[in-house]
């Protein structure tokens, strides 16, 4: 539904797009004349960069989202990665006709902003009610229903299709976001393995976790061993009110500390991102690679950390899953979703942005205020390093 509304708004901007194309043609023609006269090679590079900025200034599916009845755009160089932790539900059957994936217990969208040199995270409640696709064994959508977002991983027909279906559900939830650059899925049974890669993670126990693990005494600060890490991150029904929100708070605390450990290890060893990938690739389902992990590690080391954010909303018990049992259902506050997306993606409302452009810009000044984009450092690695 959001996708159709977004396309409708974008299609309604045909005249604006045509004006931008016309301006682009003029800019390219003018740029060609300048290039012929330019004597300095640096100026050629500058003009090429400005032309690229003009080219990407048009709003398309790739750089827009539709949230709370408003179309927003972004022009920063972004990379996004979805990290998912799954529970022990599902069939475990490799036959696509009978396969049901485990549901998602943990969802974290990581946003690398190469324009502003920041890294931020958006934690998503597993019980968020949004559009979820049921797909066949080829990945074709059978139907779309409003369900808890954790079920998207159940409705895949293979581990990879389950991961892709979860990515699609997250994109739909975030205003029909066009691209998520990579996914990394790990079963919560392997949290100990994750913990081991950084030599344990330090946390302060803020809940009464005695029923889950007597060694996790409330008020105690300790470096979690691998078994404790799993209990700390997974315990829910035996803790407090048994609500997912309480567990999400512990997950945020753990992941914030985990990323700090990755930062420390990258400071000691610039290739730690590659090492981390090699340690985790065999216990995960992912379309990422060592280069992705390396860029993340370097951004943790050199970029500004915006922290782990969440979306406000209301949790209630309901029967939307239609299995005869009450389950938690999280209904997001759209204003909160909008604000978090604006912060993470540096969104601007397109209508307002275009109106201001029409009023303020003079003919021929289209490229007057273009800033030079900083190039982000690339980290290339050989196949041997990732082996």
VOKOLPA-716750 format. One record per residue (C-alpha): residue number from 1; x, y, z. Coordinates in steps of 0.02 Angstrom, whole numbers. Last residue first. Example, Ala and Ser with C-alpha at 12.3 -4.5 7.8 and 13.67 -1.06 7.14 Angstrom:
+-----+--------+--------+--------+
| seq |      x |      y |      z |
+-----+--------+--------+--------+
|   2 |    684 |    -53 |    357 |
|   1 |    615 |   -225 |    390 |
+-----+--------+--------+--------+
end
This chain:
+-----+--------+--------+--------+
| seq |      x |      y |      z |
+-----+--------+--------+--------+
| 387 |   1964 |   -863 |    131 |
| 386 |   1929 |   -678 |    150 |
| 385 |   2111 |   -626 |    145 |
| 384 |   2147 |   -747 |      2 |
| 383 |   2006 |   -672 |   -100 |
| 382 |   2100 |   -508 |    -94 |
| 381 |   2045 |   -355 |      0 |
| 380 |   1996 |   -180 |    -50 |
| 379 |   1960 |    -44 |     77 |
| 378 |   1889 |    114 |      5 |
| 377 |   1911 |    283 |     89 |
| 376 |   1762 |    395 |     69 |
| 375 |   1777 |    538 |    -53 |
| 374 |   1718 |    703 |     14 |
| 373 |   1586 |    784 |    -93 |
| 372 |   1626 |    957 |   -159 |
| 371 |   1486 |   1076 |   -121 |
| 370 |   1362 |   1134 |   -250 |
| 369 |   1306 |   1312 |   -219 |
| 368 |   1313 |   1386 |   -392 |
| 367 |   1263 |   1229 |   -488 |
| 366 |   1084 |   1279 |   -533 |
| 365 |   1125 |   1465 |   -546 |
| 364 |   1083 |   1482 |   -732 |
| 363 |    907 |   1541 |   -700 |
| 362 |    888 |   1608 |   -521 |
| 361 |    848 |   1492 |   -378 |
| 360 |    752 |   1551 |   -223 |
| 359 |    568 |   1530 |   -262 |
| 358 |    574 |   1370 |   -366 |
| 357 |    703 |   1292 |   -249 |
| 356 |    597 |   1334 |    -96 |
| 355 |    446 |   1249 |   -172 |
| 354 |    551 |   1098 |   -220 |
| 353 |    618 |   1073 |    -43 |
| 352 |    446 |   1095 |     35 |
| 351 |    369 |    966 |    -80 |
| 350 |    517 |    849 |    -57 |
| 349 |    517 |    842 |    131 |
| 348 |    701 |    822 |    178 |
| 347 |    778 |    664 |    248 |
| 346 |    948 |    657 |    334 |
| 345 |    940 |    465 |    328 |
| 344 |    961 |    424 |    512 |
| 343 |    889 |    584 |    585 |
| 342 |    744 |    600 |    463 |
| 341 |    710 |    414 |    484 |
| 340 |    702 |    434 |    672 |
| 339 |    585 |    583 |    659 |
| 338 |    468 |    496 |    537 |
| 337 |    457 |    338 |    641 |
| 336 |    422 |    445 |    796 |
| 335 |    285 |    541 |    705 |
| 334 |    214 |    376 |    642 |
| 333 |    197 |    305 |    818 |
| 332 |    227 |    121 |    792 |
| 331 |     98 |    -14 |    830 |
| 330 |    180 |   -161 |    920 |
| 329 |     80 |   -322 |    934 |
| 328 |    117 |   -444 |   1075 |
| 327 |     34 |   -613 |   1052 |
| 326 |   -134 |   -686 |   1103 |
| 325 |   -161 |   -864 |   1042 |
| 324 |   -292 |   -930 |    919 |
| 323 |   -166 |   -942 |    776 |
| 322 |   -235 |   -792 |    683 |
| 321 |    -72 |   -691 |    689 |
| 320 |   -176 |   -533 |    713 |
| 319 |   -241 |   -603 |    877 |
| 318 |   -197 |   -464 |    997 |
| 317 |   -101 |   -405 |   1149 |
| 316 |    -46 |   -223 |   1148 |
| 315 |    115 |   -127 |   1124 |
| 314 |    104 |     58 |   1081 |
| 313 |    235 |    161 |    990 |
| 312 |    405 |    241 |    997 |
| 311 |    539 |    197 |    871 |
| 310 |    713 |    151 |    931 |
| 309 |    887 |    226 |    911 |
| 308 |   1060 |    150 |    935 |
| 307 |   1199 |    279 |    939 |
| 306 |   1248 |    420 |    821 |
| 305 |   1431 |    364 |    820 |
| 304 |   1542 |    487 |    727 |
| 303 |   1661 |    403 |    605 |
| 302 |   1843 |    348 |    616 |
| 301 |   1844 |    183 |    711 |
| 300 |   1664 |    130 |    689 |
| 299 |   1676 |    183 |    507 |
| 298 |   1832 |     76 |    489 |
| 297 |   1743 |    -74 |    563 |
| 296 |   1593 |    -50 |    448 |
| 295 |   1705 |    -33 |    296 |
| 294 |   1796 |   -193 |    346 |
| 293 |   1634 |   -287 |    373 |
| 292 |   1577 |   -241 |    198 |
| 291 |   1746 |   -289 |    125 |
| 290 |   1735 |   -458 |    211 |
| 289 |   1571 |   -502 |    129 |
| 288 |   1383 |   -472 |    142 |
| 287 |   1245 |   -578 |     65 |
| 286 |   1220 |   -665 |    231 |
| 285 |   1161 |   -822 |    319 |
| 284 |   1269 |   -848 |    472 |
| 283 |   1369 |   -974 |    571 |
| 282 |   1504 |  -1004 |    438 |
| 281 |   1526 |   -818 |    401 |
| 280 |   1560 |   -771 |    581 |
| 279 |   1747 |   -795 |    610 |
| 278 |   1794 |   -746 |    432 |
| 277 |   1687 |   -590 |    446 |
| 276 |   1772 |   -539 |    608 |
| 275 |   1944 |   -566 |    532 |
| 274 |   1900 |   -455 |    384 |
| 273 |   1840 |   -318 |    503 |
| 272 |   1998 |   -343 |    607 |
| 271 |   2106 |   -286 |    461 |
| 270 |   2158 |   -122 |    543 |
| 269 |   2222 |   -220 |    696 |
| 268 |   2242 |   -128 |    862 |
| 267 |   2121 |     12 |    817 |
| 266 |   2009 |   -119 |    737 |
| 265 |   2008 |   -213 |    902 |
| 264 |   1952 |    -58 |    996 |
| 263 |   1815 |    -20 |    870 |
| 262 |   1752 |   -200 |    874 |
| 261 |   1747 |   -188 |   1064 |
| 260 |   1646 |    -27 |   1051 |
| 259 |   1528 |   -115 |    932 |
| 258 |   1499 |   -251 |   1061 |
| 257 |   1465 |   -122 |   1198 |
| 256 |   1329 |    -40 |   1094 |
| 255 |   1265 |   -213 |   1047 |
| 254 |   1249 |   -269 |   1228 |
| 253 |   1160 |   -113 |   1289 |
| 252 |   1042 |   -115 |   1141 |
| 251 |   1003 |   -300 |   1169 |
| 250 |    969 |   -266 |   1353 |
| 249 |    844 |   -129 |   1306 |
| 248 |    764 |   -245 |   1177 |
| 247 |    738 |   -376 |   1314 |
| 246 |    636 |   -254 |   1417 |
| 245 |    535 |   -201 |   1264 |
| 244 |    497 |   -384 |   1226 |
| 243 |    390 |   -401 |   1380 |
| 242 |    402 |   -539 |   1510 |
| 241 |    343 |   -421 |   1646 |
| 240 |    509 |   -432 |   1737 |
| 239 |    614 |   -575 |   1669 |
| 238 |    561 |   -758 |   1654 |
| 237 |    470 |   -732 |   1489 |
| 236 |    613 |   -633 |   1412 |
| 235 |    789 |   -704 |   1418 |
| 234 |    874 |   -701 |   1249 |
| 233 |   1010 |   -569 |   1260 |
| 232 |   1074 |   -596 |   1437 |
| 231 |   1055 |   -784 |   1426 |
| 230 |   1156 |   -792 |   1265 |
| 229 |   1290 |   -676 |   1332 |
| 228 |   1302 |   -778 |   1493 |
| 227 |   1347 |   -933 |   1393 |
| 226 |   1483 |   -844 |   1294 |
| 225 |   1562 |   -757 |   1443 |
| 224 |   1496 |   -586 |   1487 |
| 223 |   1618 |   -455 |   1551 |
| 222 |   1545 |   -395 |   1715 |
| 221 |   1451 |   -256 |   1802 |
| 220 |   1331 |   -315 |   1938 |
| 219 |   1176 |   -216 |   1983 |
| 218 |   1060 |   -365 |   1964 |
| 217 |   1152 |   -531 |   1977 |
| 216 |   1189 |   -620 |   1812 |
| 215 |   1271 |   -776 |   1887 |
| 214 |   1099 |   -844 |   1933 |
| 213 |   1057 |   -862 |   1746 |
| 212 |    880 |   -859 |   1675 |
| 211 |    786 |   -859 |   1841 |
| 210 |    913 |   -738 |   1916 |
| 209 |    894 |   -612 |   1776 |
| 208 |    827 |   -470 |   1883 |
| 207 |    856 |   -327 |   1764 |
| 206 |    991 |   -191 |   1760 |
| 205 |   1145 |   -301 |   1740 |
| 204 |   1289 |   -190 |   1687 |
| 203 |   1375 |   -246 |   1528 |
| 202 |   1551 |   -287 |   1465 |
| 201 |   1567 |   -393 |   1308 |
| 200 |   1672 |   -549 |   1286 |
| 199 |   1832 |   -587 |   1192 |
| 198 |   1782 |   -496 |   1032 |
| 197 |   1746 |   -650 |    924 |
| 196 |   1685 |   -746 |   1077 |
| 195 |   1526 |   -643 |   1093 |
| 194 |   1475 |   -688 |    916 |
| 193 |   1506 |   -873 |    951 |
| 192 |   1406 |   -860 |   1111 |
| 191 |   1266 |   -779 |   1012 |
| 190 |   1259 |   -938 |    907 |
| 189 |   1096 |  -1004 |    982 |
| 188 |   1023 |   -833 |    937 |
| 187 |   1029 |   -888 |    756 |
| 186 |   1126 |   -769 |    645 |
| 185 |   1066 |   -667 |    497 |
| 184 |   1170 |   -536 |    407 |
| 183 |   1089 |   -430 |    273 |
| 182 |   1160 |   -310 |    144 |
| 181 |   1132 |   -152 |     44 |
| 180 |    955 |   -110 |     98 |
| 179 |    876 |    -20 |    -48 |
| 178 |    708 |     54 |    -98 |
| 177 |    641 |    114 |     69 |
| 176 |    453 |     92 |     59 |
| 175 |    419 |    207 |    207 |
| 174 |    524 |    116 |    335 |
| 173 |    398 |    -25 |    360 |
| 172 |    406 |    -76 |    178 |
| 171 |    596 |    -84 |    184 |
| 170 |    589 |   -186 |    344 |
| 169 |    468 |   -309 |    264 |
| 168 |    577 |   -324 |    109 |
| 167 |    732 |   -360 |    215 |
| 166 |    635 |   -494 |    308 |
| 165 |    585 |   -572 |    142 |
| 164 |    767 |   -571 |     88 |
| 163 |    819 |   -662 |    247 |
| 162 |    681 |   -791 |    228 |
| 161 |    728 |   -811 |     44 |
| 160 |    909 |   -846 |     95 |
| 159 |    863 |   -971 |    231 |
| 158 |    742 |  -1057 |    113 |
| 157 |    555 |  -1047 |     79 |
| 156 |    529 |   -880 |    167 |
| 155 |    372 |   -854 |    270 |
| 154 |    453 |   -877 |    441 |
| 153 |    577 |   -735 |    414 |
| 152 |    433 |   -615 |    379 |
| 151 |    353 |   -674 |    542 |
| 150 |    463 |   -558 |    646 |
| 149 |    378 |   -408 |    564 |
| 148 |    217 |   -443 |    659 |
| 147 |     78 |   -455 |    532 |
| 146 |    -19 |   -349 |    408 |
| 145 |    -39 |   -462 |    258 |
| 144 |     35 |   -476 |     83 |
| 143 |     -9 |   -624 |    -28 |
| 142 |     74 |   -756 |   -136 |
| 141 |    232 |   -655 |   -170 |
| 140 |    356 |   -747 |   -282 |
| 139 |    516 |   -803 |   -195 |
| 138 |    535 |   -963 |   -296 |
| 137 |    477 |  -1074 |   -151 |
| 136 |    321 |   -967 |   -130 |
| 135 |    313 |   -804 |    -35 |
| 134 |    205 |   -732 |    105 |
| 133 |    241 |   -547 |    111 |
| 132 |    232 |   -444 |    271 |
| 131 |    155 |   -270 |    280 |
| 130 |    178 |   -197 |    455 |
| 129 |    141 |   -235 |    638 |
| 128 |    300 |   -216 |    741 |
| 127 |    320 |   -368 |    855 |
| 126 |    506 |   -389 |    821 |
| 125 |    534 |   -210 |    879 |
| 124 |    657 |   -126 |    761 |
| 123 |    824 |    -55 |    819 |
| 122 |    887 |     88 |    713 |
| 121 |   1075 |    111 |    709 |
| 120 |   1194 |    251 |    668 |
| 119 |   1364 |    276 |    588 |
| 118 |   1427 |    446 |    538 |
| 117 |   1549 |    518 |    409 |
| 116 |   1428 |    655 |    353 |
| 115 |   1434 |    606 |    169 |
| 114 |   1482 |    426 |    201 |
| 113 |   1327 |    397 |    306 |
| 112 |   1332 |    216 |    364 |
| 111 |   1161 |    159 |    425 |
| 110 |   1143 |     -2 |    526 |
| 109 |    969 |    -77 |    538 |
| 108 |    947 |   -189 |    689 |
| 107 |    821 |   -330 |    706 |
| 106 |    816 |   -456 |    848 |
| 105 |    702 |   -603 |    883 |
| 104 |    666 |   -645 |    701 |
| 103 |    562 |   -799 |    671 |
| 102 |    640 |   -965 |    621 |
| 101 |    611 |  -1010 |    439 |
| 100 |    475 |  -1125 |    377 |
|  99 |    521 |  -1253 |    244 |
|  98 |    388 |  -1375 |    186 |
|  97 |    383 |  -1348 |     -1 |
|  96 |    561 |  -1281 |      1 |
|  95 |    627 |  -1447 |     69 |
|  94 |    770 |  -1400 |    187 |
|  93 |    663 |  -1433 |    341 |
|  92 |    715 |  -1338 |    498 |
|  91 |    530 |  -1315 |    529 |
|  90 |    528 |  -1144 |    608 |
|  89 |    545 |  -1083 |    787 |
|  88 |    715 |  -1079 |    873 |
|  87 |    740 |   -891 |    874 |
|  86 |    825 |   -779 |    746 |
|  85 |    948 |   -633 |    762 |
|  84 |    946 |   -509 |    618 |
|  83 |   1069 |   -375 |    562 |
|  82 |   1012 |   -264 |    419 |
|  81 |   1144 |   -162 |    327 |
|  80 |   1126 |     11 |    251 |
|  79 |   1253 |    110 |    150 |
|  78 |   1226 |    295 |    120 |
|  77 |   1296 |    431 |      9 |
|  76 |   1184 |    576 |     57 |
|  75 |   1048 |    640 |    -60 |
|  74 |    890 |    601 |     38 |
|  73 |    706 |    622 |     -7 |
|  72 |    542 |    629 |     87 |
|  71 |    363 |    604 |     27 |
|  70 |    231 |    643 |    158 |
|  69 |     74 |    547 |    206 |
|  68 |    151 |    486 |    371 |
|  67 |    306 |    417 |    286 |
|  66 |    344 |    394 |    101 |
|  65 |    528 |    364 |     64 |
|  64 |    639 |    433 |    -73 |
|  63 |    815 |    404 |   -140 |
|  62 |    799 |    247 |   -246 |
|  61 |    617 |    271 |   -293 |
|  60 |    668 |    430 |   -383 |
|  59 |    698 |    613 |   -340 |
|  58 |    811 |    702 |   -464 |
|  57 |    969 |    776 |   -388 |
|  56 |   1071 |    625 |   -442 |
|  55 |   1118 |    698 |   -611 |
|  54 |   1159 |    867 |   -537 |
|  53 |   1276 |    787 |   -412 |
|  52 |   1360 |    686 |   -549 |
|  51 |   1384 |    844 |   -651 |
|  50 |   1465 |    928 |   -500 |
|  49 |   1586 |    783 |   -483 |
|  48 |   1631 |    790 |   -667 |
|  47 |   1660 |    977 |   -650 |
|  46 |   1777 |    953 |   -502 |
|  45 |   1875 |    817 |   -592 |
|  44 |   1900 |    930 |   -740 |
|  43 |   1953 |   1073 |   -626 |
|  42 |   2088 |    964 |   -549 |
|  41 |   2161 |    932 |   -722 |
|  40 |   2196 |   1117 |   -741 |
|  39 |   2184 |   1202 |   -909 |
|  38 |   1995 |   1213 |   -925 |
|  37 |   1937 |   1283 |  -1090 |
|  36 |   1862 |   1124 |  -1161 |
|  35 |   1792 |   1081 |   -991 |
|  34 |   1704 |   1248 |   -980 |
|  33 |   1615 |   1218 |  -1144 |
|  32 |   1565 |   1042 |  -1093 |
|  31 |   1502 |   1106 |   -924 |
|  30 |   1386 |   1228 |  -1010 |
|  29 |   1312 |   1086 |  -1112 |
|  28 |   1300 |    976 |   -958 |
|  27 |   1218 |   1114 |   -857 |
|  26 |   1092 |   1151 |   -994 |
|  25 |   1049 |    967 |  -1008 |
|  24 |   1033 |    953 |   -819 |
|  23 |    918 |   1105 |   -812 |
|  22 |    806 |   1022 |   -941 |
|  21 |    808 |    861 |   -840 |
|  20 |    763 |    959 |   -683 |
|  19 |    618 |   1043 |   -773 |
|  18 |    558 |    873 |   -834 |
|  17 |    565 |    806 |   -656 |
|  16 |    459 |    952 |   -596 |
|  15 |    333 |    921 |   -733 |
|  14 |    324 |    736 |   -693 |
|  13 |    298 |    764 |   -506 |
|  12 |    133 |    673 |   -495 |
|  11 |    222 |    511 |   -537 |
|  10 |    322 |    526 |   -376 |
|   9 |    165 |    549 |   -273 |
|   8 |     79 |    400 |   -353 |
|   7 |    237 |    294 |   -335 |
|   6 |    240 |    330 |   -148 |
|   5 |     57 |    288 |   -127 |
|   4 |     79 |    124 |   -220 |
|   3 |    231 |     75 |   -116 |
|   2 |    140 |    121 |     45 |
|   1 |      0 |      0 |      0 |
+-----+--------+--------+--------+
end
